[in-house]
Amino acid sequence: MNLVQKLASKNFFIFNLVLIGVIFGFFLAFLSFSCSTPEAKKIAQAQEGPAIIPRDALQVAEGLQSAFRSVADKVLPSVVELKTVSIRRQQIPNLNGIPWEFFFGPRDGSPDGQGQEREYRSQGLGSGIIVRQNLDSYYVLTNNHVVGDVNEIVVVTNDGREYPATLVGKDERKDLAMVSFKTSDVHPLAELGDSDTVKVGDWAIAVGNPLGFMSSVTMGIVSAVGRTGGPGNNINDFLQTDASINQGNSGGALVNIWGQVIGINTWIASNSSGGGSVGLGFAIPINNAKRSIDEFISSGQISYGWLGVSLTDPDREIVQALKLEGKRGALATQVFLGSPADKGGIRPGDFITHVNGKEARGMNPLTMMVGDIKPGEQAQFTLIRDGVSRDFQVRIEVRTDTVAADNKKLWPGVFIVPLSDAVRDSLKLDKNAQGLYVAQVIQETPAAIIGLQRGDRITGINGEPVNDLASFYKSLREKTEKELWFNFIRGDTTLETLKFKR
């Protein structure tokens, strides 16, 4: 078949038809892809006109925006900036003596060149909340770490007016302080809310002066409630928020969507050395400070109720040993002799669960609950002893640093742990080792006076064998009204302590 015949054949005609179809298909695909590029989409959108935002979505956004504006308008005038100055004096190094005196003689008329000091002034910034007014005196609530140790304080209001201020009172345990300033000008007071009603997920709005930027407002939610473990052994149960809080926010307000103060911004957790915000801010619940406001104004200090016990949050082994699974509260490991707890019948080994019917969720909440009871008031303590719930009436006394640090009255003055297999392994003891391990003996306490030492293993109290934690506390409670001594093992030797007369 020659070339002309091949070109005219039926097969060749079909091939050409298929080839044209393929080429046309590729052309259509390319055209479709070109139209789908961002530039083409922009052109198409421009031709169609701007996108329309749904009206219902706008109404929700406008409602939130209006709410936040209202909160800012309400709160900002009652939140102030605190400018502080700390003054310290340092001795100027003595440059007299050889060769100074040889060539120049004593300086400044002083025979020995001593007594010269230089003054150093360091500035600080913080925030505060105007919470009370009495005639021309305004009272500002803030943190102790903002103003507690400074020499000069200036209050700067939201509109830029400045007033010299004086320290009214301070308290390290709650990290609270109050300053006051006098003026005939009118300033609004903050509205205090109810922090007990705050729930995780609630709106949280922080107002203060971070890094010196006055009247800053940041927004977030309440991330958690009842947080403990703040700096400086702070006893508060903090509100946690992801609203941005930075240095300078301390003492400022954390408010709810109604503009009510629910907390006092106090500290942040941060991985950076400068303490930048990473969404972990903590505020003192305002209910923790309400009584403090009145006490600062009336007496310049906060008084705390004193029960007279040493508390701990028991670990899993102690919980199992005392059969406290599923229970919430704090364990009284020591009791001060002659204290309200001692007079009211509370003993070491009692697990306190409620105060006046309110649940104590751990050591720190219980400490704060007791501290908030006014001295002289009687309170009901619910506790678990030998697996049974009991109620005791205790008249609370005033707490002082002196009485709370008197170890001579701390009974019995020893911390013990049961000898589980894990404890035996960690202490490298024989698997058949018996007794209760002495983890700590507090100095000057009865246990220390009669010769008990850390590492001893207690096997008996006043001759009564004790095999576990429950029997230890039971014997301590029932066998030691007049005197106390321990049977114990030290090394491989079985010994007996001296006797402590009560």
C-alpha angles and dihedrals in degrees: 000000000000126000095264091054092048092052090049095048123115094239093056091050091054091048091054091048092053092046092053090050093052093049091049091050092053089050093053092047092051091048091051092049092049091054091051096057118110091252091053091047091052090051091049092048091048089053091048094047132238121326114259116234111220111255095226091055090051091050092054092048092046090050092054092045091051091049093051091047090052092049092051092048091050100043106034096072091056097048115081139188118242117211112194137186124201116199124202130173124214130191113249110237112261109248095173124107128060121020096007099057092039092061104025108016126223116335128237093004092290113133093218103020092242130133098051117133136182123214120226121194121197122187128218139184134212143142136251142186125232102228108158142027130197113181105300095347121098122194122213123199117212143141124295091229089059099055108001098104104022129115102211131034129187123186116214116193127211092264093053101259114143129211131180110242138199131213112254099182144324140205126196098194094063095024091234131139139167132214130184137206133187127228142139088223117106119244126176121242123232117251110237117219133198111270092188089072095053114117133193108269096033117134112265123194120190119207123187147089109289114190089350096301100135124225098007119171123199129178136213141119137277102269098187142344132219096033115167136187102073122167121283096025090291109185097207125117098227133215110231120213139174092214105122110266123176139167108305093036090090110119093018128121131275105197138182129234090278093057094252118142109245098166148009112238106236118157145356135215112226139164093213123089090230093056099242121180116269097167096275107112126154130205132189108243108249092230087065089061104040096089089040090061092060093043094049091053095044101040110002093242143065120248119210131205115241125212098172104231136118109230136199139176101242119232124232095271093052091045090054093044092053094037094239098141111152093011124124123209141072133287120237103221096170135022126201111238110243092014125131089261092051092048091046095052102256112144138187110281095036113131109216113211107164141024115202088343095307117120117248104215096195146322098302096045090048092049090052093046091054092045091055093056110100114243110259095031121118118232134189116233120196114202142166117239123173088350094304126110115233138176125225129186113221129181107220121225131201117277120232129177090238097056093041091054098047099115092176088077097044108115124242096343100212133108115208136184128198117252102248122169090260092052091048091052094048091048092042092236127156112271089241094051112135136204138052115294117238104226097175140002115202114225119253093011123124091260091055094044094055092050108260113153138195110270095033118127115224115218101167148011118220088342093308111124115239117196102170143013094271093054090045093058093040092054092043089054099043106029105044108064093119106018144359136214134155134225107214148159121239112185103320096330127099111219144168127225127228117271123260115211114213 
